Amino acid sequence: MYKKQFFIMIVLFFSLFLGACATRASSESEGTGQQDVYDVPSNYTAFVIPATGGNLSGQVKFDSVEYLEEKKVASKRIVLDKQLVGGAWRTTTLVYLTDRSPVTRLWTEDAGTGTKSVNEALCGETSEGISVCFQLSMAAQVVETDTAKYLYWYPTSTLQNPKIGGVYVNTPLSDVIDNQVRSYATSLIGEQTKKRTLSQVILEANDIVKLVATESQKYFKQQGITIGYLGMGGEIKLPQEIQDVINRLYIAQREQEIAKVKATTMAIDADAAKKAIMLKGEGDAYAFTLLVKAVGEGNVDKLGPSLESYRWDGVRLTVKLSDTTAVAVPLPQVTPTKTVAPTATPKK
């Protein structure tokens, strides 16, 4: 009797114990011993690592990137076996995923033009203490050969799928760009603008951005990130009061140049008019000389009443004298040539 009761108590105890252990499952996957199956998306690279026992045996000391590289798999469907651990069915292997999808960013001041609806311009300060902001565009990705390096540098999080256990996703590249890459580029811009005056920053803006691109590409390549391009995504942004002064100065300079051109044009026109008057005067004087010769020097006092009109075209003089004016210079008389009829030659 007592033995039977004792046996029943033992069974109840183990039932309660096992039930308590079963409640430790934190997901649907951990509640069953069936295998989990995960299909790797085409834009992901997968790494399969043993969950327990000797998972560091193949790891090169101080160089875990090589260890991860060895665990890269080409298969696109991974079957995950399980074992009961601490009251939950856990996978015997762990899968780590790295997304290779390219990411682009446009960091602008205007909330309506950039990747996000906020002011994302990267700002620095000139040597005079004037704020100056750069609008940049960029694109980056994790290439296949650098996926292990990226996985080594950046943390992972559990795949948000309660039906599949043991799968972890690497930090999205977009998060790294919005935080690490952006912060690094901002520090470089601040360093370069602080060395320059405002005028130098405006003149050397392209050089500054090229330096930021080169240094960023070099630095993040070591962490598995390939920056395809990083360049200007818009004009340099200055405080409005500074920009207004620059605009007024530019307009004043252009107006001054226009005034110089107009003054030069007026001077040229005036000089041309002066020369035209001088040439006309010289022509009139020469024409008058010819008229004097035509009427004779002794009749100069009668030249006024005798002269009705004259015209000088710069080549020859055309005059019209009164009918009673005697010409001092004999004009050649043209004698018409007689026309002689041709003599007919008799045919032989």
Secondary structure, DSSP 8 states (H G I E B T S, - for coil): -HHHHHHHHHHHHHHHHHHHHHTT--STGGG--S-EEEE--TTEEEEEEESSSSTTTT-BTTBHHHHHHHTEE--SEEEE-EEEETTEEEESEEEEEEE---EEEEE-SSTTTSSSSS---EEEE-TTS-EEEE-EEEEEE--GGGHHHHHHHS-EEE-S-TT--SEEEE--HHHHIIIIIHHHHHHHHHHHHTTS-HHHHHHTHHHHHHHHHHHHHHHHHTTT-EEEEEEE-S--B--HHHHHHHHHHHHHHHHHHHHHHHHHHHHHHHHHHHHHHHHHHHHHHHHHHHHHHHH-GGGGGGHHHHEEEEEE-SS-EEEEE-TT---SS-------------------
